[in-house]
Amino acid sequence: DIGKQLGCGGHLASLRRTASGRLSLENAITFDALENLPRAELSQHVIPILSADI
């Protein structure tokens, strides 16, 4: 978009999505942390795909 406005084109070297719908990096948990959670706490950190609203 900047390249278009400047009339010179452009490209990205990288892109990191920080949020999608109600999902965000602030609420994310690593796979390592997820693997080490007690089973009773797992449902507090996992959103079923049909209700993820992405």
PDB file of N, CA, C, O and CB in Angstrom:
ATOM      1  N   ASP A   1       0.817  -1.194   0.000  1.00  0.00           N
ATOM      2  CA  ASP A   1       0.000   0.000   0.000  1.00  0.00           C
ATOM      3  C   ASP A   1       0.865   1.264   0.000  1.00  0.00           C
ATOM      4  O   ASP A   1       0.544   2.238  -0.681  1.00  0.00           O
ATOM      5  CB  ASP A   1      -0.932  -0.005   1.204  1.00  0.00           C
ATOM      6  N   ILE A   2       1.957   1.245   0.761  1.00  0.00           N
ATOM      7  CA  ILE A   2       2.856   2.402   0.776  1.00  0.00           C
ATOM      8  C   ILE A   2       3.514   2.563  -0.591  1.00  0.00           C
ATOM      9  O   ILE A   2       3.603   3.671  -1.120  1.00  0.00           O
ATOM     10  CB  ILE A   2       3.933   2.250   1.883  1.00  0.00           C
ATOM     11  N   GLY A   3       3.978   1.438  -1.164  1.00  0.00           N
ATOM     12  CA  GLY A   3       4.596   1.480  -2.483  1.00  0.00           C
ATOM     13  C   GLY A   3       3.650   2.012  -3.539  1.00  0.00           C
ATOM     14  O   GLY A   3       4.057   2.761  -4.427  1.00  0.00           O
ATOM     15  N   LYS A   4       2.391   1.627  -3.445  1.00  0.00           N
ATOM     16  CA  LYS A   4       1.393   2.108  -4.409  1.00  0.00           C
ATOM     17  C   LYS A   4       1.227   3.622  -4.289  1.00  0.00           C
ATOM     18  O   LYS A   4       1.159   4.327  -5.296  1.00  0.00           O
ATOM     19  CB  LYS A   4       0.031   1.399  -4.186  1.00  0.00           C
ATOM     20  N   GLN A   5       1.165   4.113  -3.061  1.00  0.00           N
ATOM     21  CA  GLN A   5       1.007   5.560  -2.841  1.00  0.00           C
ATOM     22  C   GLN A   5       2.232   6.333  -3.328  1.00  0.00           C
ATOM     23  O   GLN A   5       2.114   7.452  -3.828  1.00  0.00           O
ATOM     24  CB  GLN A   5       0.765   5.852  -1.349  1.00  0.00           C
ATOM     25  N   LEU A   6       3.417   5.719  -3.176  1.00  0.00           N
ATOM     26  CA  LEU A   6       4.644   6.381  -3.616  1.00  0.00           C
ATOM     27  C   LEU A   6       4.904   6.187  -5.108  1.00  0.00           C
ATOM     28  O   LEU A   6       5.767   6.845  -5.690  1.00  0.00           O
ATOM     29  CB  LEU A   6       5.826   5.861  -2.822  1.00  0.00           C
ATOM     30  N   GLY A   7       4.138   5.266  -5.723  1.00  0.00           N
ATOM     31  CA  GLY A   7       4.294   4.995  -7.140  1.00  0.00           C
ATOM     32  C   GLY A   7       5.537   4.194  -7.469  1.00  0.00           C
ATOM     33  O   GLY A   7       6.062   4.295  -8.578  1.00  0.00           O
ATOM     34  N   CYS A   8       6.025   3.385  -6.509  1.00  0.00           N
ATOM     35  CA  CYS A   8       7.263   2.644  -6.764  1.00  0.00           C
ATOM     36  C   CYS A   8       7.167   1.148  -6.453  1.00  0.00           C
ATOM     37  O   CYS A   8       8.166   0.442  -6.589  1.00  0.00           O
ATOM     38  CB  CYS A   8       8.376   3.242  -5.956  1.00  0.00           C
ATOM     39  N   GLY A   9       6.023   0.649  -6.049  1.00  0.00           N
ATOM     40  CA  GLY A   9       5.908  -0.762  -5.694  1.00  0.00           C
ATOM     41  C   GLY A   9       6.544  -1.053  -4.350  1.00  0.00           C
ATOM     42  O   GLY A   9       7.134  -0.167  -3.731  1.00  0.00           O
ATOM     43  N   GLY A  10       6.427  -2.284  -3.900  1.00  0.00           N
ATOM     44  CA  GLY A  10       7.010  -2.668  -2.621  1.00  0.00           C
ATOM     45  C   GLY A  10       6.754  -4.137  -2.340  1.00  0.00           C
ATOM     46  O   GLY A  10       6.022  -4.796  -3.078  1.00  0.00           O
ATOM     47  N   HIS A  11       7.357  -4.656  -1.268  1.00  0.00           N
ATOM     48  CA  HIS A  11       7.147  -6.043  -0.866  1.00  0.00           C
ATOM     49  C   HIS A  11       7.391  -6.188   0.632  1.00  0.00           C
ATOM     50  O   HIS A  11       7.952  -5.295   1.268  1.00  0.00           O
ATOM     51  CB  HIS A  11       8.072  -6.993  -1.663  1.00  0.00           C
ATOM     52  N   LEU A  12       6.970  -7.309   1.183  1.00  0.00           N
ATOM     53  CA  LEU A  12       7.176  -7.625   2.591  1.00  0.00           C
ATOM     54  C   LEU A  12       8.302  -8.626   2.738  1.00  0.00           C
ATOM     55  O   LEU A  12       8.417  -9.559   1.943  1.00  0.00           O
ATOM     56  CB  LEU A  12       5.890  -8.169   3.224  1.00  0.00           C
ATOM     57  N   ALA A  13       9.124  -8.440   3.739  1.00  0.00           N
ATOM     58  CA  ALA A  13      10.145  -9.436   4.066  1.00  0.00           C
ATOM     59  C   ALA A  13       9.561 -10.462   5.033  1.00  0.00           C
ATOM     60  O   ALA A  13       9.983 -11.619   5.044  1.00  0.00           O
ATOM     61  CB  ALA A  13      11.408  -8.761   4.678  1.00  0.00           C
ATOM     62  N   SER A  14       8.584 -10.037   5.848  1.00  0.00           N
ATOM     63  CA  SER A  14       7.902 -10.958   6.757  1.00  0.00           C
ATOM     64  C   SER A  14       6.578 -10.340   7.183  1.00  0.00           C
ATOM     65  O   SER A  14       6.364  -9.135   7.057  1.00  0.00           O
ATOM     66  CB  SER A  14       8.786 -11.285   7.998  1.00  0.00           C
ATOM     67  N   LEU A  15       5.702 -11.192   7.688  1.00  0.00           N
ATOM     68  CA  LEU A  15       4.393 -10.756   8.148  1.00  0.00           C
ATOM     69  C   LEU A  15       4.015 -11.610   9.341  1.00  0.00           C
ATOM     70  O   LEU A  15       4.103 -12.836   9.275  1.00  0.00           O
ATOM     71  CB  LEU A  15       3.322 -10.854   7.016  1.00  0.00           C
ATOM     72  N   ARG A  16       3.601 -10.992  10.415  1.00  0.00           N
ATOM     73  CA  ARG A  16       3.207 -11.733  11.615  1.00  0.00           C
ATOM     74  C   ARG A  16       1.804 -11.306  12.008  1.00  0.00           C
ATOM     75  O   ARG A  16       1.558 -10.135  12.298  1.00  0.00           O
ATOM     76  CB  ARG A  16       4.211 -11.496  12.787  1.00  0.00           C
ATOM     77  N   ARG A  17       0.891 -12.263  12.017  1.00  0.00           N
ATOM     78  CA  ARG A  17      -0.485 -11.976  12.417  1.00  0.00           C
ATOM     79  C   ARG A  17      -0.536 -11.969  13.948  1.00  0.00           C
ATOM     80  O   ARG A  17      -0.153 -12.946  14.592  1.00  0.00           O
ATOM     81  CB  ARG A  17      -1.494 -13.035  11.814  1.00  0.00           C
ATOM     82  N   THR A  18      -1.005 -10.874  14.517  1.00  0.00           N
ATOM     83  CA  THR A  18      -1.066 -10.749  15.972  1.00  0.00           C
ATOM     84  C   THR A  18      -2.465 -10.973  16.518  1.00  0.00           C
ATOM     85  O   THR A  18      -2.645 -11.136  17.725  1.00  0.00           O
ATOM     86  CB  THR A  18      -0.574  -9.388  16.393  1.00  0.00           C
ATOM     87  N   ALA A  19      -3.461 -10.984  15.632  1.00  0.00           N
ATOM     88  CA  ALA A  19      -4.831 -11.229  16.062  1.00  0.00           C
ATOM     89  C   ALA A  19      -5.673 -11.658  14.869  1.00  0.00           C
ATOM     90  O   ALA A  19      -5.399 -11.293  13.725  1.00  0.00           O
ATOM     91  CB  ALA A  19      -5.432  -9.973  16.729  1.00  0.00           C
ATOM     92  N   SER A  20      -6.704 -12.442  15.165  1.00  0.00           N
ATOM     93  CA  SER A  20      -7.682 -12.846  14.166  1.00  0.00           C
ATOM     94  C   SER A  20      -9.001 -13.033  14.899  1.00  0.00           C
ATOM     95  O   SER A  20      -9.156 -13.976  15.676  1.00  0.00           O
ATOM     96  CB  SER A  20      -7.243 -14.160  13.407  1.00  0.00           C
ATOM     97  N   GLY A  21      -9.953 -12.137  14.655  1.00  0.00           N
ATOM     98  CA  GLY A  21     -11.200 -12.184  15.411  1.00  0.00           C
ATOM     99  C   GLY A  21     -10.917 -11.965  16.887  1.00  0.00           C
ATOM    100  O   GLY A  21     -10.222 -11.017  17.254  1.00  0.00           O
ATOM    101  N   ARG A  22     -11.449 -12.836  17.734  1.00  0.00           N
ATOM    102  CA  ARG A  22     -11.212 -12.690  19.176  1.00  0.00           C
ATOM    103  C   ARG A  22      -9.942 -13.394  19.644  1.00  0.00           C
ATOM    104  O   ARG A  22      -9.629 -13.370  20.834  1.00  0.00           O
ATOM    105  CB  ARG A  22     -12.396 -13.228  19.949  1.00  0.00           C
ATOM    106  N   LEU A  23      -9.209 -14.019  18.727  1.00  0.00           N
ATOM    107  CA  LEU A  23      -7.958 -14.688  19.064  1.00  0.00           C
ATOM    108  C   LEU A  23      -6.810 -13.695  18.947  1.00  0.00           C
ATOM    109  O   LEU A  23      -6.746 -12.927  17.988  1.00  0.00           O
ATOM    110  CB  LEU A  23      -7.719 -15.915  18.147  1.00  0.00           C
ATOM    111  N   SER A  24      -5.893 -13.709  19.933  1.00  0.00           N
ATOM    112  CA  SER A  24      -4.752 -12.795  19.881  1.00  0.00           C
ATOM    113  C   SER A  24      -3.529 -13.439  20.518  1.00  0.00           C
ATOM    114  O   SER A  24      -3.639 -14.429  21.240  1.00  0.00           O
ATOM    115  CB  SER A  24      -5.086 -11.467  20.587  1.00  0.00           C
ATOM    116  N   LEU A  25      -2.372 -12.870  20.243  1.00  0.00           N
ATOM    117  CA  LEU A  25      -1.140 -13.374  20.848  1.00  0.00           C
ATOM    118  C   LEU A  25      -1.149 -13.215  22.362  1.00  0.00           C
ATOM    119  O   LEU A  25      -0.545 -14.016  23.075  1.00  0.00           O
ATOM    120  CB  LEU A  25       0.065 -12.657  20.261  1.00  0.00           C
ATOM    121  N   GLU A  26      -1.832 -12.182  22.856  1.00  0.00           N
ATOM    122  CA  GLU A  26      -1.919 -11.966  24.302  1.00  0.00           C
ATOM    123  C   GLU A  26      -2.557 -13.154  25.010  1.00  0.00           C
ATOM    124  O   GLU A  26      -2.213 -13.456  26.153  1.00  0.00           O
ATOM    125  CB  GLU A  26      -2.713 -10.699  24.601  1.00  0.00           C
ATOM    126  N   ASN A  27      -3.485 -13.829  24.338  1.00  0.00           N
ATOM    127  CA  ASN A  27      -4.194 -14.959  24.934  1.00  0.00           C
ATOM    128  C   ASN A  27      -3.644 -16.305  24.484  1.00  0.00           C
ATOM    129  O   ASN A  27      -4.206 -17.351  24.807  1.00  0.00           O
ATOM    130  CB  ASN A  27      -5.658 -14.877  24.595  1.00  0.00           C
ATOM    131  N   ALA A  28      -2.551 -16.277  23.743  1.00  0.00           N
ATOM    132  CA  ALA A  28      -1.978 -17.514  23.202  1.00  0.00           C
ATOM    133  C   ALA A  28      -1.192 -18.274  24.269  1.00  0.00           C
ATOM    134  O   ALA A  28      -0.772 -17.706  25.277  1.00  0.00           O
ATOM    135  CB  ALA A  28      -1.068 -17.201  22.005  1.00  0.00           C
ATOM    136  N   ILE A  29      -1.005 -19.564  24.024  1.00  0.00           N
ATOM    137  CA  ILE A  29      -0.212 -20.423  24.893  1.00  0.00           C
ATOM    138  C   ILE A  29       0.693 -21.261  23.986  1.00  0.00           C
ATOM    139  O   ILE A  29       0.263 -21.691  22.915  1.00  0.00           O
ATOM    140  CB  ILE A  29      -1.129 -21.334  25.811  1.00  0.00           C
ATOM    141  N   THR A  30       1.912 -21.491  24.393  1.00  0.00           N
ATOM    142  CA  THR A  30       2.837 -22.264  23.561  1.00  0.00           C
ATOM    143  C   THR A  30       2.455 -23.743  23.584  1.00  0.00           C
ATOM    144  O   THR A  30       1.767 -24.201  24.497  1.00  0.00           O
ATOM    145  CB  THR A  30       4.296 -22.076  24.044  1.00  0.00           C
ATOM    146  N   PHE A  31       2.908 -24.483  22.573  1.00  0.00           N
ATOM    147  CA  PHE A  31       2.653 -25.919  22.549  1.00  0.00           C
ATOM    148  C   PHE A  31       3.322 -26.607  23.731  1.00  0.00           C
ATOM    149  O   PHE A  31       2.759 -27.541  24.301  1.00  0.00           O
ATOM    150  CB  PHE A  31       3.146 -26.528  21.235  1.00  0.00           C
ATOM    151  N   ASP A  32       4.512 -26.157  24.103  1.00  0.00           N
ATOM    152  CA  ASP A  32       5.198 -26.739  25.261  1.00  0.00           C
ATOM    153  C   ASP A  32       4.370 -26.563  26.530  1.00  0.00           C
ATOM    154  O   ASP A  32       4.200 -27.506  27.302  1.00  0.00           O
ATOM    155  CB  ASP A  32       6.586 -26.099  25.443  1.00  0.00           C
ATOM    156  N   ALA A  33       3.858 -25.359  26.742  1.00  0.00           N
ATOM    157  CA  ALA A  33       3.033 -25.104  27.926  1.00  0.00           C
ATOM    158  C   ALA A  33       1.754 -25.934  27.874  1.00  0.00           C
ATOM    159  O   ALA A  33       1.304 -26.455  28.895  1.00  0.00           O
ATOM    160  CB  ALA A  33       2.691 -23.605  28.037  1.00  0.00           C
ATOM    161  N   LEU A  34       1.176 -26.053  26.693  1.00  0.00           N
ATOM    162  CA  LEU A  34      -0.043 -26.834  26.518  1.00  0.00           C
ATOM    163  C   LEU A  34       0.189 -28.303  26.843  1.00  0.00           C
ATOM    164  O   LEU A  34      -0.639 -28.940  27.494  1.00  0.00           O
ATOM    165  CB  LEU A  34      -0.565 -26.691  25.094  1.00  0.00           C
ATOM    166  N   GLU A  35       1.316 -28.839  26.387  1.00  0.00           N
ATOM    167  CA  GLU A  35       1.644 -30.246  26.657  1.00  0.00           C
ATOM    168  C   GLU A  35       1.827 -30.522  28.144  1.00  0.00           C
ATOM    169  O   GLU A  35       1.551 -31.627  28.609  1.00  0.00           O
ATOM    170  CB  GLU A  35       2.908 -30.640  25.910  1.00  0.00           C
ATOM    171  N   ASN A  36       2.290 -29.521  28.892  1.00  0.00           N
ATOM    172  CA  ASN A  36       2.582 -29.710  30.307  1.00  0.00           C
ATOM    173  C   ASN A  36       1.424 -29.360  31.236  1.00  0.00           C
ATOM    174  O   ASN A  36       1.546 -29.484  32.454  1.00  0.00           O
ATOM    175  CB  ASN A  36       3.763 -28.894  30.677  1.00  0.00           C
ATOM    176  N   LEU A  37       0.314 -28.930  30.672  1.00  0.00           N
ATOM    177  CA  LEU A  37      -0.844 -28.594  31.500  1.00  0.00           C
ATOM    178  C   LEU A  37      -1.492 -29.850  32.062  1.00  0.00           C
ATOM    179  O   LEU A  37      -1.556 -30.872  31.379  1.00  0.00           O
ATOM    180  CB  LEU A  37      -1.867 -27.792  30.692  1.00  0.00           C
ATOM    181  N   PRO A  38      -1.972 -29.784  33.296  1.00  0.00           N
ATOM    182  CA  PRO A  38      -2.795 -30.892  33.797  1.00  0.00           C
ATOM    183  C   PRO A  38      -4.056 -30.998  32.934  1.00  0.00           C
ATOM    184  O   PRO A  38      -4.602 -29.979  32.509  1.00  0.00           O
ATOM    185  CB  PRO A  38      -3.169 -30.682  35.312  1.00  0.00           C
ATOM    186  N   ARG A  39      -4.510 -32.195  32.681  1.00  0.00           N
ATOM    187  CA  ARG A  39      -5.671 -32.417  31.802  1.00  0.00           C
ATOM    188  C   ARG A  39      -6.886 -31.599  32.250  1.00  0.00           C
ATOM    189  O   ARG A  39      -7.656 -31.130  31.413  1.00  0.00           O
ATOM    190  CB  ARG A  39      -6.035 -33.912  31.770  1.00  0.00           C
ATOM    191  N   ALA A  40      -7.059 -31.428  33.549  1.00  0.00           N
ATOM    192  CA  ALA A  40      -8.206 -30.683  34.074  1.00  0.00           C
ATOM    193  C   ALA A  40      -8.179 -29.211  33.654  1.00  0.00           C
ATOM    194  O   ALA A  40      -9.232 -28.576  33.595  1.00  0.00           O
ATOM    195  CB  ALA A  40      -8.240 -30.784  35.595  1.00  0.00           C
ATOM    196  N   GLU A  41      -7.007 -28.660  33.362  1.00  0.00           N
ATOM    197  CA  GLU A  41      -6.883 -27.252  32.972  1.00  0.00           C
ATOM    198  C   GLU A  41      -6.893 -27.049  31.455  1.00  0.00           C
ATOM    199  O   GLU A  41      -6.957 -25.913  30.984  1.00  0.00           O
ATOM    200  CB  GLU A  41      -5.609 -26.675  33.547  1.00  0.00           C
ATOM    201  N   LEU A  42      -6.832 -28.116  30.705  1.00  0.00           N
ATOM    202  CA  LEU A  42      -6.735 -28.038  29.249  1.00  0.00           C
ATOM    203  C   LEU A  42      -7.897 -27.263  28.621  1.00  0.00           C
ATOM    204  O   LEU A  42      -7.682 -26.440  27.731  1.00  0.00           O
ATOM    205  CB  LEU A  42      -6.680 -29.435  28.664  1.00  0.00           C
ATOM    206  N   SER A  43      -9.110 -27.519  29.075  1.00  0.00           N
ATOM    207  CA  SER A  43     -10.283 -26.876  28.471  1.00  0.00           C
ATOM    208  C   SER A  43     -10.299 -25.363  28.682  1.00  0.00           C
ATOM    209  O   SER A  43     -11.013 -24.658  27.968  1.00  0.00           O
ATOM    210  CB  SER A  43     -11.552 -27.478  29.041  1.00  0.00           C
ATOM    211  N   GLN A  44      -9.535 -24.848  29.641  1.00  0.00           N
ATOM    212  CA  GLN A  44      -9.461 -23.404  29.876  1.00  0.00           C
ATOM    213  C   GLN A  44      -8.657 -22.700  28.782  1.00  0.00           C
ATOM    214  O   GLN A  44      -8.769 -21.485  28.615  1.00  0.00           O
ATOM    215  CB  GLN A  44      -8.836 -23.122  31.248  1.00  0.00           C
ATOM    216  N   HIS A  45      -7.849 -23.457  28.038  1.00  0.00           N
ATOM    217  CA  HIS A  45      -6.938 -22.864  27.067  1.00  0.00           C
ATOM    218  C   HIS A  45      -7.213 -23.262  25.619  1.00  0.00           C
ATOM    219  O   HIS A  45      -6.551 -22.760  24.710  1.00  0.00           O
ATOM    220  CB  HIS A  45      -5.547 -23.237  27.415  1.00  0.00           C
ATOM    221  N   VAL A  46      -8.169 -24.146  25.390  1.00  0.00           N
ATOM    222  CA  VAL A  46      -8.458 -24.630  24.039  1.00  0.00           C
ATOM    223  C   VAL A  46      -9.864 -24.195  23.637  1.00  0.00           C
ATOM    224  O   VAL A  46     -10.820 -24.373  24.391  1.00  0.00           O
ATOM    225  CB  VAL A  46      -8.319 -26.179  23.960  1.00  0.00           C
ATOM    226  N   ILE A  47      -9.977 -23.625  22.445  1.00  0.00           N
ATOM    227  CA  ILE A  47     -11.272 -23.207  21.916  1.00  0.00           C
ATOM    228  C   ILE A  47     -11.659 -24.184  20.809  1.00  0.00           C
ATOM    229  O   ILE A  47     -10.899 -24.357  19.856  1.00  0.00           O
ATOM    230  CB  ILE A  47     -11.229 -21.725  21.384  1.00  0.00           C
ATOM    231  N   PRO A  48     -12.821 -24.824  20.912  1.00  0.00           N
ATOM    232  CA  PRO A  48     -13.258 -25.725  19.840  1.00  0.00           C
ATOM    233  C   PRO A  48     -13.311 -24.974  18.504  1.00  0.00           C
ATOM    234  O   PRO A  48     -13.753 -23.826  18.462  1.00  0.00           O
ATOM    235  CB  PRO A  48     -14.648 -26.336  20.172  1.00  0.00           C
ATOM    236  N   ILE A  49     -12.875 -25.594  17.439  1.00  0.00           N
ATOM    237  CA  ILE A  49     -12.763 -24.944  16.134  1.00  0.00           C
ATOM    238  C   ILE A  49     -14.086 -24.352  15.656  1.00  0.00           C
ATOM    239  O   ILE A  49     -14.089 -23.303  15.013  1.00  0.00           O
ATOM    240  CB  ILE A  49     -12.253 -25.931  15.112  1.00  0.00           C
ATOM    241  N   LEU A  50     -15.204 -25.003  15.957  1.00  0.00           N
ATOM    242  CA  LEU A  50     -16.499 -24.494  15.493  1.00  0.00           C
ATOM    243  C   LEU A  50     -16.934 -23.224  16.222  1.00  0.00           C
ATOM    244  O   LEU A  50     -17.788 -22.490  15.726  1.00  0.00           O
ATOM    245  CB  LEU A  50     -17.559 -25.559  15.664  1.00  0.00           C
ATOM    246  N   SER A  51     -16.355 -22.959  17.394  1.00  0.00           N
ATOM    247  CA  SER A  51     -16.715 -21.735  18.113  1.00  0.00           C
ATOM    248  C   SER A  51     -15.579 -20.718  18.135  1.00  0.00           C
ATOM    249  O   SER A  51     -15.672 -19.707  18.832  1.00  0.00           O
ATOM    250  CB  SER A  51     -17.124 -22.071  19.534  1.00  0.00           C
ATOM    251  N   ALA A  52     -14.514 -20.967  17.386  1.00  0.00           N
ATOM    252  CA  ALA A  52     -13.349 -20.077  17.386  1.00  0.00           C
ATOM    253  C   ALA A  52     -13.631 -18.748  16.692  1.00  0.00           C
ATOM    254  O   ALA A  52     -12.944 -17.765  16.967  1.00  0.00           O
ATOM    255  CB  ALA A  52     -12.174 -20.762  16.712  1.00  0.00           C
ATOM    256  N   ASP A  53     -14.620 -18.687  15.803  1.00  0.00           N
ATOM    257  CA  ASP A  53     -15.004 -17.447  15.128  1.00  0.00           C
ATOM    258  C   ASP A  53     -13.816 -16.761  14.459  1.00  0.00           C
ATOM    259  O   ASP A  53     -13.523 -15.594  14.719  1.00  0.00           O
ATOM    260  CB  ASP A  53     -15.650 -16.497  16.119  1.00  0.00           C
ATOM    261  N   ILE A  54     -13.140 -17.517  13.587  1.00  0.00           N
ATOM    262  CA  ILE A  54     -11.992 -16.941  12.880  1.00  0.00           C
ATOM    263  C   ILE A  54     -12.323 -16.662  11.434  1.00  0.00           C
ATOM    264  O   ILE A  54     -11.473 -16.176  10.688  1.00  0.00           O
ATOM    265  CB  ILE A  54     -10.790 -17.868  12.962  1.00  0.00           C
TER     266      ILE A  54
END
